[in-house]
Amino acid sequence: MEFRPKYIQGESAATTDARGLLSGHFDLLVVAPSWDSRSVVITGSSEFSADDCILLLFPGRDPAGNRDRNERHLLDFAHRYCTRVLPVSGPSLSLDDTWNSLWQAIMRKAREAGRPLKLALDLSTFPRFYSLAAIAGCLRFGYVSTISVLYCEGQYEPDAGSAGALAPEYPFSVGEWDTVPIPFLQGRRAPGNKKYVVVSVGFEGSKTLRVLAREDPDRISLLFPDPGSKPGYPAIAEEKNKLLVEMYDIPPSQIVRTNAADAISAWKELGQSALERPETENTYYLSCGTKAHALGMALRAVCLEFPCVLYNVPERHNYVQVTATGQYWTFHIRDLSIVPR
């Protein structure tokens, strides 16, 4: 898939061979260890090297010790394939402090290089507040010429005794969501305009509905994951968001369907649908679905400049069993306004 609005070009490619996810030399690699096994898929890349690697380290741990094992694995990979390893630490839910530490590390690297960077980032287990802010900031300030984003599709353990179905509300997070704008994606708002929200939906339908009740939008469109990472996932998403569609009377013309794992396809479909009405509505993008769809919305917001991209901050993240499906994606993003040196 390829898409090129304005000065940014995006290409997506899928593979079942993790060894080919990253190849060549990069100025900077940014990764975040997690208890999710997808955080170490990148270590299968054998034709990769980088000058620096930023590891975003959170204090949260899981009872099975997966987080510690994955962190050791990633550190070993970084020390073998990167000249310098730069740990950045902070609580995942202390958004301002942790984001400032990460952004300072990226800016230092950009200043040291004295030229636009060739950046790689693993989106699979990287909290979207930080990953989308980093990508948007790097594009806004011309810190990068290219960004290669990795994404591994995930599958989830079924609810016990449910014949393969997911739990009624699959617990990716615990407690209510607090919704905040993502840095460099705050957009523009005009007093007196109506409120329009594009929601990427997933499996947490009740929490999504509660967020929308607080936001009180005048109009809603959906970015829907179809096809999904597994054949049955679109039907689950339909069921979990059925009440949302009914309550807000969302017609089929306002539902954009695209591959759950393809960020460039999501970006392209949103661009071709062009559902925004900036003259009369303030536009918000609310990510409640996959990280790939979140990236697609962020890229559209970067190009349009006026949408505000929102992040749902949970009371805490929940340990869930997630495994890679064996389908891997690379999204290549290029700033065409930058002349290579």
Salt bridges, closest charged atoms under 4 A:
ASP17 OD1 - ARG19 NE 2.99
ASP27 OD1 - ARG115 NH2 2.61
ASP36 OD2 - ARG38 NH2 2.73
ASP51 OD1 - HIS25 NE2 2.93
ASP52 OD2 - ARG84 NH2 2.67
ASP52 OD2 - LYS109 NZ 3.22
ASP68 OD1 - ARG61 NE 2.51
GLU71 OE1 - ARG61 NH2 3.75
GLU71 OE1 - ARG67 NH1 2.12
ASP76 OD2 - ARG80 NE 3.05
GLU112 OE1 - ARG84 NH2 2.79
GLU176 OE1 - ARG210 NE 2.83
GLU204 OE2 - LYS207 NZ 3.59
GLU215 OE1 - LYS195 NZ 2.63
ASP226 OD2 - ARG257 NH1 3.58
GLU238 OE2 - ARG257 NH2 2.92
GLU276 OE1 - ARG300 NH2 2.80
GLU281 OE1 - ARG219 NH2 2.70
GLU281 OE2 - ARG277 NH1 3.88
GLU305 OE1 - ARG188 NH1 3.66
